[in-house]
């Protein structure tokens, strides 16, 4: 009977060994799972750091996805214009697909435009987008000082994409160099210089007026020359040769996008010591002379009334 018993023992040994191997493999898998947990936690922490609560790693990698929109940052985002000069904010979105572009005014979160439609009663605002173009330009006609601020170009992705633009609106003012009252002799040259130093580079055109009449270099009078140049500022120079009595009056420099400036020109015969100005004396001297004349006139009137 012992031989059969030995055979049974030999058969059961491999069976027991197989079960032991299964336990060993299960233990190794469990150990590997435990060791992998910190790595997974670290990956999640890194993902949260990159996302900042808004974008995940997968979302940041959407730039490699040919169907995901993105902004072209090679556009001016700090734009300066003058009061009355049309402003343009250029937003360029690549790979827009089926998404829509909107313009938002940041100060009150007002939706100005969405796609090609305008959602404000202010007709000065409009989106300009040529057909099949990536440019979505916000046009603001006749901007005022109150229009300055932040405007956002947004794309309705999830999460949304937005790009901020700053609009600066300034009130450019012209000034005519020299005294407010200019006295010149007949036959001499009237020389006036109008300067606009504050404003965007493109300040448009400058017009000169003599009273209500525009001054033109090809006027029948002749002897009129107008020069306009850009240096650190926009300067327009008006020269009228062989001054006549009829050239007296108010001269106004009117830029297309800046507040105008005026000067009073007096063409007189011969010297006038009390009032003669040749354009090379400062404005304070002219003002002092005018105040002195006003004082003498007022005192004389008072004295006559008192004697009566």
C-alpha positions as CSV (number, residue, x, y, z in Angstrom):
1,X,0.0,0.0,0.0
2,X,2.9,2.3,0.5
3,X,3.7,2.8,-3.2
4,X,0.3,4.2,-4.1
5,X,0.7,6.6,-1.1
6,X,4.0,7.9,-2.6
7,X,2.4,8.5,-5.9
8,X,-0.4,10.6,-4.4
9,X,2.2,12.7,-2.6
10,X,4.1,13.3,-5.8
11,X,1.0,14.5,-7.6
12,X,-0.1,17.0,-4.9
13,X,3.3,18.7,-4.5
14,X,3.2,20.5,-7.9
15,X,-0.4,21.6,-7.1
16,X,0.7,23.2,-3.8
17,X,3.7,24.9,-5.5
18,X,1.4,26.5,-8.1
19,X,-0.8,28.0,-5.5
20,X,2.3,29.5,-3.7
21,X,3.4,31.1,-6.9
22,X,0.1,32.8,-7.3
23,X,0.3,34.3,-3.9
24,X,3.8,35.6,-4.6
25,X,2.6,37.3,-7.9
26,X,-0.4,38.8,-6.1
27,X,1.9,40.2,-3.4
28,X,4.2,41.8,-6.0
29,X,1.3,43.4,-7.8
30,X,0.0,44.8,-4.6
31,X,3.5,46.2,-3.7
32,X,3.8,47.8,-7.2
33,X,0.3,49.4,-6.8
34,X,1.3,51.0,-3.4
35,X,4.6,52.3,-4.9
36,X,2.8,53.9,-7.8
37,X,0.4,55.9,-5.6
38,X,2.9,58.8,-4.8
39,X,3.8,59.2,-8.4
40,X,0.2,59.5,-9.4
41,X,-0.3,62.1,-6.7
42,X,2.7,64.0,-7.8
43,X,1.4,64.1,-11.4
44,X,-1.9,65.5,-10.2
45,X,-0.1,68.1,-8.1
46,X,2.0,69.2,-11.1
47,X,-1.2,69.3,-13.2
48,X,-2.9,71.6,-10.7
49,X,0.2,73.9,-10.6
50,X,0.3,74.2,-14.4
51,X,-3.5,74.7,-14.7
52,X,-3.7,77.5,-12.1
53,X,-7.4,76.5,-11.7
54,X,-8.2,77.4,-15.3
55,X,-6.3,75.3,-17.8
56,X,-5.2,71.6,-17.5
57,X,-2.1,70.2,-19.1
58,X,-4.3,68.7,-21.9
59,X,-5.9,72.1,-22.5
60,X,-2.5,73.8,-22.6
61,X,-1.5,71.3,-25.2
62,X,-4.4,72.2,-27.4
63,X,-2.0,74.4,-29.3
64,X,-0.9,71.3,-31.0
65,X,-4.5,70.5,-31.9
66,X,-5.2,71.9,-35.4
67,X,-8.8,72.4,-34.4
68,X,-8.2,74.6,-31.3
69,X,-8.3,78.4,-31.6
70,X,-5.4,80.6,-30.4
71,X,-4.5,84.3,-30.5
72,X,-1.9,86.0,-32.7
73,X,0.0,88.1,-30.2
74,X,1.8,90.1,-32.9
75,X,-0.7,93.0,-32.8
76,X,-0.7,96.3,-30.9
77,X,-2.4,95.9,-27.6
78,X,-1.7,99.4,-26.1
79,X,-3.4,101.8,-28.5
80,X,-3.4,105.6,-28.2
81,X,-5.8,107.9,-30.1
82,X,-7.0,111.4,-29.9
83,X,-10.5,112.6,-29.2
84,X,-12.5,112.3,-32.4
85,X,-10.0,110.1,-34.2
86,X,-11.4,106.7,-35.0
87,X,-9.6,103.9,-33.0
88,X,-9.0,100.4,-34.1
89,X,-8.3,97.4,-31.8
90,X,-7.0,94.5,-33.9
91,X,-7.7,91.0,-32.6
92,X,-6.4,88.1,-34.7
93,X,-7.6,84.5,-33.9
94,X,-6.2,81.6,-35.7
95,X,-8.0,78.3,-36.2
96,X,-11.3,79.7,-35.0
97,X,-13.4,76.8,-36.5
98,X,-17.0,76.9,-35.3
99,X,-16.2,79.2,-32.3
100,X,-17.2,82.9,-32.1
101,X,-15.3,86.1,-31.2
102,X,-16.8,88.7,-28.9
103,X,-15.6,92.1,-27.7
104,X,-16.2,93.0,-24.1
105,X,-15.8,96.4,-22.4
106,X,-14.1,95.5,-19.2
107,X,-15.3,98.4,-16.9
108,X,-18.9,97.3,-17.1
109,X,-18.6,93.9,-18.7
110,X,-20.8,95.1,-21.5
111,X,-20.9,92.9,-24.6
112,X,-20.2,95.2,-27.5
113,X,-20.1,92.7,-30.4
114,X,-20.5,89.0,-30.8
115,X,-19.4,87.4,-34.1
116,X,-20.4,90.1,-36.7
117,X,-23.3,91.5,-34.7
118,X,-23.4,94.6,-32.5
119,X,-25.0,94.4,-29.1
120,X,-24.9,98.0,-28.0
121,X,-27.1,100.9,-28.8
122,X,-23.9,103.1,-29.2
123,X,-23.5,103.1,-33.0
124,X,-19.9,104.2,-32.6
125,X,-18.9,100.6,-31.9
126,X,-18.6,98.1,-34.7
127,X,-16.7,94.9,-35.5
128,X,-14.8,94.9,-38.8
129,X,-14.0,91.5,-40.2
130,X,-13.2,90.9,-43.9
131,X,-14.6,87.7,-45.4
132,X,-12.5,84.6,-44.5
133,X,-10.1,86.7,-42.4
134,X,-8.7,85.9,-39.0
135,X,-8.9,89.6,-38.0
136,X,-11.7,90.7,-35.7
137,X,-11.2,94.5,-35.4
138,X,-13.2,96.6,-32.9
139,X,-13.8,100.0,-34.5
140,X,-14.6,103.0,-32.3
141,X,-15.7,106.1,-34.1
142,X,-15.4,109.6,-32.6
143,X,-13.8,108.3,-29.3
144,X,-14.2,110.4,-26.2
145,X,-12.1,110.5,-23.0
146,X,-14.7,108.3,-21.3
147,X,-14.0,105.5,-23.8
148,X,-10.5,104.9,-22.5
149,X,-9.9,101.6,-20.7
150,X,-9.6,97.9,-21.1
151,X,-11.4,96.0,-23.9
152,X,-11.3,92.2,-24.1
153,X,-11.3,90.0,-27.2
154,X,-12.9,86.7,-26.2
155,X,-13.4,83.3,-27.9
156,X,-16.2,81.1,-26.6
157,X,-14.1,78.0,-25.9
158,X,-14.3,76.0,-22.7
159,X,-12.6,77.5,-20.8
160,X,-12.9,80.8,-22.6
161,X,-9.9,82.5,-24.3
162,X,-9.5,86.2,-23.7
163,X,-6.9,88.8,-24.7
164,X,-6.9,92.3,-23.2
165,X,-6.3,95.6,-25.1
166,X,-5.8,99.0,-23.5
167,X,-7.2,102.1,-25.3
168,X,-5.8,105.5,-24.4
169,X,-7.8,108.5,-25.5
170,X,-6.1,111.9,-25.1
171,X,-7.3,115.4,-25.9
172,X,-4.7,116.9,-28.2
173,X,-4.5,120.7,-28.3
174,X,-2.9,123.1,-30.7
175,X,-0.9,126.1,-29.7
176,X,0.4,129.0,-31.7
177,X,3.9,130.1,-30.7
178,X,4.3,133.7,-29.6
179,X,2.0,136.3,-28.1
180,X,-1.8,136.2,-28.4
181,X,-1.7,139.6,-30.2
182,X,0.9,140.0,-32.9
183,X,1.7,143.4,-34.3
184,X,3.5,143.7,-37.6
185,X,4.3,146.5,-40.0
186,X,2.9,146.8,-43.4
187,X,5.2,145.3,-46.0
188,X,6.7,142.8,-43.6
189,X,6.1,139.1,-43.3
190,X,3.5,137.5,-41.0
191,X,4.9,134.3,-39.6
192,X,2.8,131.9,-37.5
193,X,3.7,128.5,-36.2
194,X,1.1,126.0,-34.9
195,X,2.3,123.1,-32.8
196,X,0.5,120.0,-31.7
197,X,2.8,118.0,-29.4
198,X,0.5,115.6,-27.6
199,X,-1.3,112.9,-29.5
200,X,-0.8,109.8,-31.7
201,X,1.7,110.0,-34.5
202,X,-1.0,110.4,-37.2
203,X,-2.5,113.8,-36.4
204,X,-4.1,114.3,-39.8
205,X,-4.1,117.7,-41.5
206,X,-3.9,121.3,-40.2
207,X,-6.0,124.1,-41.7
208,X,-5.4,127.8,-41.3
209,X,-8.3,130.3,-41.2
210,X,-8.3,134.1,-41.5
211,X,-11.6,134.9,-39.8
212,X,-14.2,132.6,-41.5
213,X,-12.1,132.2,-44.6
214,X,-9.7,129.4,-45.1
215,X,-6.1,130.4,-45.9
216,X,-4.8,128.7,-49.0
217,X,-1.3,128.9,-50.6
218,X,-2.9,129.4,-54.1
219,X,-5.3,132.2,-53.0
220,X,-5.6,135.2,-55.3
221,X,-3.8,137.3,-52.8
222,X,-0.5,135.5,-53.4
223,X,2.5,135.5,-51.1
224,X,1.1,132.7,-48.9
225,X,3.1,129.7,-47.9
226,X,2.1,126.8,-45.6
227,X,4.6,124.1,-44.4
228,X,3.7,121.1,-42.3
229,X,6.3,118.8,-40.8
230,X,6.8,116.1,-38.1
231,X,9.7,116.2,-35.7
232,X,8.9,115.6,-32.0
233,X,5.6,117.2,-32.7
234,X,3.3,118.2,-35.6
235,X,4.2,121.8,-36.7
236,X,2.4,123.8,-39.3
237,X,3.9,127.2,-40.4
238,X,2.0,129.9,-42.1
239,X,3.9,132.7,-43.9
240,X,2.3,135.7,-45.5
241,X,4.7,138.1,-47.3
242,X,4.1,141.8,-47.9
243,X,1.6,142.3,-45.1
244,X,-1.3,144.6,-45.7
245,X,-3.8,146.3,-43.5
246,X,-6.5,143.9,-44.9
247,X,-4.4,141.0,-43.5
248,X,-5.3,142.1,-40.0
249,X,-7.6,139.9,-38.0
250,X,-8.0,136.6,-36.2
251,X,-5.9,133.6,-37.5
252,X,-6.9,130.1,-36.3
253,X,-5.0,126.9,-36.6
254,X,-7.4,124.0,-36.8
255,X,-6.0,120.4,-36.8
256,X,-8.4,117.7,-37.9
257,X,-8.2,115.9,-34.5
258,X,-7.1,118.5,-32.0
259,X,-8.5,121.6,-30.3
260,X,-7.8,124.7,-32.4
261,X,-5.7,127.7,-31.4
262,X,-6.0,131.4,-32.4
263,X,-3.9,134.6,-32.5
264,X,-4.9,138.1,-33.3
265,X,-2.7,139.8,-36.0
266,X,-2.5,143.6,-36.2
267,X,-1.0,145.1,-39.4
268,X,-0.1,148.7,-38.7
269,X,1.6,151.6,-40.5
270,X,5.0,152.5,-39.1
271,X,6.2,152.0,-35.5
272,X,3.8,151.7,-32.6
273,X,6.0,151.8,-29.5
274,X,3.3,150.8,-27.1
275,X,2.0,147.8,-29.0
276,X,4.6,146.8,-31.6
277,X,5.5,143.1,-31.5
278,X,7.7,141.4,-34.0
279,X,7.1,137.9,-32.9
280,X,10.3,137.6,-30.9
281,X,9.0,139.0,-27.5
282,X,7.4,136.9,-24.9
283,X,3.7,136.7,-24.3
284,X,3.9,138.2,-20.8
285,X,5.2,141.5,-22.1
286,X,2.3,141.8,-24.5
287,X,-0.2,140.9,-21.7
288,X,1.4,143.5,-19.4
289,X,1.0,146.2,-22.0
290,X,-2.6,145.3,-22.6
291,X,-3.3,145.3,-18.8
292,X,-1.6,148.7,-18.5
293,X,-3.7,150.2,-21.3
294,X,-6.8,148.7,-19.7
295,X,-5.9,150.2,-16.3
296,X,-5.3,153.7,-17.8
297,X,-8.6,153.5,-19.7
298,X,-10.5,152.4,-16.6
299,X,-8.9,155.1,-14.4
300,X,-9.7,157.8,-17.0
301,X,-13.4,156.8,-17.1
302,X,-13.6,156.7,-13.3
303,X,-12.0,160.1,-13.0
304,X,-14.4,161.7,-15.5
305,X,-17.4,160.3,-13.8
306,X,-16.1,161.5,-10.4
307,X,-15.5,165.0,-11.6
308,X,-19.0,165.2,-12.9
